[in-house]
Amino acid sequence: MDHFDVDQFLSSCQAAVFETERVAALRSVLDRAAAQRISVREVLGEPTTGSLTVLHHAPDLTVLNVVWTPAMVIEPHDHSMLASIAVYEGGEDNAFFRTRDDGTIEAAGGRTLAAGDVAVLGPEIIHRVRANADRYTGALHVYAGDFFARDRHTWDESTGAPTEDDRPVAQLFAEAEKARSRSR
């Protein structure tokens, strides 16, 4: 197995977003990273604190090393851009939703991702993420756009109604880590 190289991974991601078949190209890049998950963990470090680490940020591409705090939940949201995920440690449960004519959401399936799994989410996908309850989850997230300069839409899962949660995503990770520290 090859050793994971962050610079090569980022170069491959940059090239993939400009491919005619960018979904397949990004999937291929993330599949290779997922196959190197032990090396990814060695290079990026053992996930021990919930956080978002920016590996690349530009108008056409954002790449993050996401570490989910155990049992952390991000309520239903969209990305409004192509997003791909390669889990290298732990796991996450994704619940998917579709919008109704009135703007509320309803359940539309789900998928559990474990270490070594890859998911590609189209720009219209709405999902809720619940991290593995037993351990920190590490994943590479690749967005075909500027993750930090977009309109993020959120919904209340219990009512299906849109919400006005405009907290920065990094704040959600910090809050989850703080809550875990208090519960120990």
The 8 nearest C-alpha neighbors of each residue, nearest first, counted from 0:
[[1, 2, 35, 34, 38, 3, 37, 31],
 [2, 0, 3, 35, 38, 4, 34, 31],
 [1, 3, 38, 4, 0, 35, 39, 42],
 [4, 2, 38, 39, 35, 1, 5, 32],
 [3, 5, 7, 6, 8, 2, 42, 39],
 [6, 4, 8, 7, 9, 3, 42, 54],
 [7, 5, 9, 8, 4, 10, 11, 3],
 [8, 6, 10, 4, 9, 5, 11, 3],
 [7, 9, 5, 11, 6, 10, 4, 12],
 [8, 10, 12, 6, 11, 7, 5, 13],
 [11, 9, 7, 13, 12, 8, 6, 14],
 [10, 12, 8, 14, 9, 13, 15, 7],
 [11, 13, 15, 9, 14, 10, 8, 16],
 [14, 12, 10, 11, 15, 16, 9, 60],
 [13, 15, 11, 12, 17, 16, 10, 18],
 [16, 14, 12, 24, 18, 17, 25, 21],
 [15, 17, 21, 18, 14, 13, 143, 12],
 [18, 16, 15, 14, 21, 19, 13, 20],
 [19, 17, 21, 15, 20, 16, 14, 24],
 [18, 20, 21, 17, 16, 15, 24, 22],
 [21, 19, 18, 22, 23, 24, 15, 17],
 [20, 22, 24, 18, 16, 23, 15, 19],
 [23, 21, 25, 24, 20, 26, 119, 81],
 [22, 24, 26, 21, 25, 20, 27, 15],
 [23, 25, 21, 15, 27, 26, 22, 20],
 [26, 24, 28, 22, 27, 15, 23, 21],
 [27, 25, 23, 29, 24, 28, 30, 22],
 [26, 28, 30, 24, 25, 29, 23, 31],
 [29, 27, 25, 31, 26, 30, 24, 32],
 [30, 28, 32, 26, 31, 27, 85, 33],
 [31, 29, 27, 33, 32, 28, 26, 34],
 [30, 32, 34, 28, 29, 33, 27, 35],
 [33, 31, 29, 35, 34, 30, 36, 28],
 [34, 32, 115, 36, 30, 35, 31, 85],
 [33, 35, 31, 32, 36, 115, 30, 0],
 [34, 36, 32, 33, 38, 37, 39, 3],
 [37, 35, 87, 39, 33, 38, 34, 40],
 [38, 36, 40, 39, 35, 41, 87, 34],
 [37, 39, 41, 40, 35, 36, 3, 2],
 [40, 38, 36, 42, 37, 41, 3, 43],
 [39, 41, 44, 37, 43, 38, 42, 45],
 [40, 42, 38, 44, 39, 43, 37, 45],
 [43, 41, 39, 40, 44, 38, 3, 4],
 [44, 42, 40, 41, 39, 45, 64, 46],
 [45, 43, 40, 41, 42, 46, 39, 47],
 [44, 46, 40, 47, 41, 43, 137, 88],
 [47, 45, 135, 137, 66, 48, 44, 136],
 [46, 48, 45, 135, 49, 66, 68, 44],
 [49, 47, 46, 50, 68, 66, 176, 135],
 [48, 50, 68, 66, 67, 176, 172, 47],
 [51, 49, 66, 172, 65, 48, 52, 67],
 [50, 52, 65, 64, 169, 63, 66, 53],
 [53, 51, 64, 63, 54, 50, 65, 66],
 [52, 54, 63, 55, 62, 51, 64, 56],
 [53, 55, 62, 63, 52, 64, 56, 61],
 [56, 54, 62, 61, 53, 57, 63, 60],
 [55, 57, 61, 60, 62, 53, 145, 54],
 [56, 58, 60, 59, 145, 61, 55, 144],
 [59, 57, 145, 144, 60, 56, 61, 148],
 [58, 60, 144, 57, 143, 145, 61, 16],
 [61, 59, 144, 143, 57, 142, 145, 58],
 [60, 62, 56, 142, 55, 145, 141, 146],
 [63, 61, 141, 55, 54, 140, 53, 142],
 [64, 62, 53, 140, 54, 52, 65, 139],
 [63, 65, 139, 52, 51, 138, 140, 53],
 [66, 64, 51, 138, 137, 63, 50, 139],
 [67, 65, 137, 49, 50, 136, 46, 51],
 [66, 68, 49, 136, 135, 130, 69, 65],
 [67, 69, 49, 135, 71, 176, 70, 175],
 [70, 68, 132, 135, 134, 71, 131, 130],
 [71, 69, 132, 130, 131, 129, 68, 72],
 [72, 70, 130, 68, 69, 129, 175, 67],
 [73, 71, 129, 128, 74, 70, 130, 127],
 [72, 74, 128, 127, 75, 129, 71, 171],
 [73, 75, 127, 72, 76, 156, 128, 155],
 [76, 74, 127, 126, 154, 153, 125, 156],
 [77, 75, 153, 125, 152, 126, 74, 154],
 [76, 78, 125, 152, 79, 124, 151, 126],
 [77, 79, 80, 122, 151, 76, 82, 81],
 [80, 78, 122, 77, 123, 81, 151, 150],
 [81, 79, 122, 78, 143, 82, 144, 121],
 [80, 82, 122, 121, 143, 142, 120, 83],
 [83, 81, 142, 120, 141, 119, 80, 143],
 [84, 82, 119, 141, 118, 140, 120, 142],
 [83, 85, 140, 118, 117, 139, 86, 141],
 [86, 84, 117, 139, 138, 33, 29, 116],
 [85, 87, 138, 114, 115, 116, 88, 137],
 [86, 88, 36, 114, 138, 137, 115, 33],
 [89, 87, 137, 114, 136, 86, 90, 138],
 [90, 88, 136, 114, 135, 113, 131, 134],
 [89, 91, 113, 131, 112, 136, 114, 130],
 [90, 92, 130, 112, 131, 129, 111, 93],
 [91, 93, 111, 129, 128, 110, 112, 130],
 [92, 94, 128, 110, 109, 127, 111, 126],
 [93, 95, 109, 127, 126, 108, 110, 92],
 [96, 94, 126, 107, 109, 108, 125, 106],
 [95, 97, 106, 107, 105, 125, 104, 126],
 [98, 96, 104, 105, 107, 106, 99, 125],
 [99, 97, 104, 103, 102, 105, 100, 96],
 [98, 100, 101, 102, 103, 104, 97, 105],
 [99, 101, 102, 98, 103, 104, 97, 105],
 [100, 102, 99, 103, 98, 104, 160, 161],
 [103, 101, 99, 100, 98, 104, 161, 160],
 [104, 102, 160, 159, 99, 98, 101, 161],
 [105, 103, 98, 159, 97, 99, 96, 102],
 [104, 106, 96, 97, 159, 107, 98, 103],
 [105, 107, 96, 108, 95, 97, 104, 94],
 [106, 108, 96, 95, 97, 105, 109, 94],
 [109, 107, 95, 94, 106, 96, 110, 93],
 [110, 108, 94, 95, 93, 111, 107, 92],
 [109, 111, 93, 92, 112, 94, 108, 95],
 [110, 112, 92, 91, 93, 113, 109, 90],
 [111, 113, 91, 90, 116, 92, 110, 114],
 [114, 112, 90, 116, 115, 89, 86, 111],
 [115, 113, 87, 86, 88, 116, 89, 90],
 [114, 116, 33, 86, 87, 113, 34, 36],
 [117, 115, 113, 112, 114, 86, 85, 33],
 [116, 118, 85, 84, 30, 86, 29, 115],
 [119, 117, 84, 83, 120, 85, 116, 112],
 [118, 120, 83, 82, 84, 121, 26, 117],
 [121, 119, 82, 81, 83, 124, 118, 122],
 [120, 122, 81, 123, 124, 82, 119, 80],
 [121, 123, 80, 79, 81, 124, 78, 120],
 [122, 124, 121, 79, 125, 77, 80, 78],
 [125, 123, 121, 122, 77, 120, 126, 95],
 [126, 124, 77, 76, 96, 95, 75, 123],
 [125, 127, 95, 75, 94, 76, 96, 93],
 [128, 126, 75, 74, 94, 93, 73, 76],
 [127, 129, 93, 73, 72, 92, 130, 126],
 [130, 128, 72, 92, 91, 71, 70, 93],
 [129, 131, 91, 70, 71, 69, 67, 132],
 [130, 132, 90, 91, 69, 70, 133, 134],
 [131, 133, 70, 69, 134, 130, 71, 135],
 [134, 132, 131, 69, 135, 70, 89, 130],
 [135, 133, 69, 132, 131, 89, 136, 68],
 [134, 136, 69, 68, 67, 46, 89, 47],
 [137, 135, 89, 67, 88, 66, 90, 134],
 [138, 136, 66, 88, 87, 65, 46, 86],
 [139, 137, 86, 65, 85, 87, 64, 140],
 [138, 140, 64, 85, 84, 63, 65, 86],
 [141, 139, 84, 63, 62, 83, 138, 64],
 [140, 142, 62, 83, 82, 61, 84, 63],
 [143, 141, 82, 61, 144, 60, 81, 62],
 [144, 142, 60, 81, 59, 80, 16, 82],
 [145, 143, 59, 60, 58, 142, 146, 61],
 [144, 146, 58, 148, 147, 61, 60, 59],
 [145, 147, 148, 61, 144, 149, 142, 78],
 [146, 148, 145, 149, 167, 61, 56, 168],
 [149, 147, 145, 146, 150, 58, 144, 151],
 [150, 148, 151, 147, 146, 145, 79, 78],
 [149, 151, 152, 148, 79, 78, 147, 77],
 [152, 150, 149, 78, 77, 153, 76, 79],
 [151, 153, 76, 77, 150, 154, 161, 162],
 [154, 152, 76, 162, 75, 161, 164, 151],
 [153, 155, 161, 162, 75, 160, 159, 156],
 [156, 154, 159, 160, 157, 158, 162, 161],
 [155, 157, 159, 158, 154, 75, 74, 160],
 [158, 156, 155, 159, 160, 154, 105, 104],
 [159, 157, 160, 155, 156, 103, 154, 104],
 [158, 160, 104, 103, 156, 155, 157, 154],
 [161, 159, 103, 158, 154, 155, 162, 104],
 [160, 162, 154, 153, 155, 103, 159, 163],
 [163, 161, 154, 153, 164, 155, 160, 152],
 [162, 164, 165, 153, 161, 152, 154, 166],
 [165, 163, 166, 162, 153, 152, 154, 151],
 [164, 166, 163, 167, 151, 153, 152, 168],
 [167, 165, 164, 168, 170, 171, 169, 163],
 [166, 168, 170, 169, 165, 171, 147, 164],
 [167, 169, 171, 170, 166, 172, 51, 165],
 [170, 168, 172, 171, 167, 51, 173, 50],
 [169, 171, 173, 168, 167, 172, 174, 166],
 [172, 170, 174, 168, 169, 173, 175, 167],
 [173, 171, 175, 169, 170, 174, 50, 49],
 [172, 174, 170, 176, 171, 175, 177, 169],
 [175, 173, 177, 171, 172, 176, 170, 178],
 [176, 174, 178, 172, 177, 173, 71, 171],
 [175, 177, 179, 173, 174, 178, 49, 68],
 [176, 178, 174, 180, 179, 175, 173, 181],
 [179, 177, 175, 181, 180, 176, 174, 182],
 [178, 180, 176, 182, 177, 181, 175, 183],
 [181, 179, 177, 178, 182, 183, 176, 175],
 [182, 180, 178, 179, 183, 177, 176, 175],
 [183, 181, 179, 180, 178, 177, 176, 175],
 [182, 180, 181, 179, 178, 177, 176, 69]]
